[in-house]
Amino acid sequence: MAIPLHRLRGCHLPWPPYTYIEESEDKTRNISFGILPQAIRLLQSVTGFVLEEYQPADGKWGAPVDPHNITGEWNGIVQELRSGRADFGHNPFGTTVERSKVITYGHYIDNDRYYVCYCCCCS
């Protein structure tokens, strides 16, 4: 009996030593390595999901677009999660009260109290 493959999109930014990003030799894609990509690949090997990794176009972590967050619009990884373009953000992601209102955090991954973000399910 074949297990169906689940495709997930993971959004991330470089943050050494957790995540490094290099362009492939043929310049067609980015290759990530480091502590978090290694952990993600371990999960892939156990669960069988297929991961498409990418970086947010604006290169930002995620903050309200306007200073008082009147519009409710965000940028960066947070916006990728909120829009559904990303299923999770796999970076050491700092927690803020504002972010916790619009994304769901996972569990601590180290003693610096950074999180891996799960998919956005808050609005």
FENQUI-V566203 format. One record per pair of residues at least 24 apart in sequence whose C-alpha atoms are under 10 Angstrom apart, sorted by the first residue. I is the first residue (numbers start at 1). J is the second residue. Records with the same first field share a line. If there is no record, write none. Layout:
# FENQUI-V566203
I=J + J
This chain:
# FENQUI-V566203
3=47 + 48 + 49
4=48 + 49
5=47 + 48 + 49 + 50
6=47 + 48 + 49 + 50 + 51
7=48 + 49 + 50 + 51 + 52 + 87
8=49 + 50 + 51 + 52 + 53 + 85 + 86 + 87 + 88
9=50 + 51 + 52 + 53 + 54 + 80 + 81 + 84 + 85 + 86 + 87 + 88 + 89 + 119
10=40 + 51 + 52 + 53 + 54 + 55 + 77 + 80 + 81 + 85 + 86 + 87 + 88 + 89 + 90 + 91 + 117 + 118 + 119
11=52 + 53 + 54 + 55 + 56 + 61 + 76 + 77 + 78 + 80 + 81 + 85 + 86 + 87 + 88 + 89 + 90 + 91 + 117
12=36 + 37 + 53 + 54 + 55 + 56 + 59 + 60 + 61 + 76 + 77 + 86 + 88 + 89 + 90 + 91 + 92 + 93
13=54 + 55 + 56 + 59 + 60 + 61 + 76 + 77 + 89 + 90 + 91 + 92 + 93
14=55 + 59 + 91 + 92
15=91 + 92 + 93
16=91 + 92
18=90 + 91 + 92
19=90 + 91 + 92
21=55
29=53 + 54
30=54 + 55
35=91
36=90 + 91 + 92 + 109 + 116
37=90 + 91
39=90
40=90
51=87
52=86 + 87
53=86 + 88 + 89 + 90
54=86 + 89
55=80 + 86 + 89
56=80 + 85 + 86
61=89 + 91 + 93 + 94
62=93 + 99
63=96 + 98 + 99
64=98 + 99
69=98
72=102 + 123
74=99 + 102
77=117
78=102 + 103 + 117 + 119 + 120
79=103 + 120
80=119 + 120
81=117 + 118 + 119 + 120 + 121 + 122
82=119 + 120 + 121 + 122 + 123
83=119 + 120
84=119 + 120 + 121
85=119
86=118 + 119 + 120
87=117 + 118 + 119 + 120
88=116 + 117 + 118 + 119 + 120
89=115 + 116 + 117 + 118 + 119 + 120
90=115 + 116 + 117 + 118
91=115 + 116 + 117
92=116 + 117
93=117
